[in-house]
């Protein structure tokens, strides 16, 4: 249980996060990280702070929920992603990154649903609420596009083989950064089902960095031949 003294100190630290200079906020965030590790900031407090009206405080708590790596954090972050679907892109990216930090495979369908990828029915449950009005469709597509890179980076942290098959379309994305991060996510998940596509990318992709990474990925994902019996 959080003590009155700790609560008072947390209030003063959160005030700095909400209103302090960038340097002061960085110092306080470092101090709060120590509090998290020592257990002085209870998980229940982070859940409450994630709903704070001040975005700086809420975003600190959201990032901390990701670092907690608890299943309950995935539930809360999923709720925030849905409830704040029209929020500032930086806020949404913080939620996405926190979902990746949990390392929980159950976050994979949630993350992919946020960029329009249908896995296990999540698109119908989550993104149908993103597009309640037909006139919002254009805004929805812009939001999805902005979230592709953050989502791929988050998926990479999950190291989830079940998520990997849904990354195939991003190997053909027009943005080379998207293609690059899609390859990274496949390597992290040790997903070998797209090696033929990676081979073609290593030879013909228009971006040099993508070609280089595709070649490295093939080296990591191609199984070594079995040793011949002596």
Buried (B, 14 or more C-beta within 10 A) or exposed (E): EEEEEBEEBBEEBBEBBBEBEEEEBEBBBEEBBEBBEEEBBEBEBBBEBBBBEBBBBBBBBBBBBBBBEBEBBBBBBBEBBBEBBEBEEEBBBBBBBBBBBBBBBBBBBBBBBBBBBEBEEBBEEBBEEBBEEEEBEEBBEEBBBBBBBBBBBBBBBBBBBBBBEBBBEBBEBEEBBBBBBBBBBBBBBEBBEBBEBBBEBBEEBEBEEBBEBBBBBBEEBEEEEEEEEE
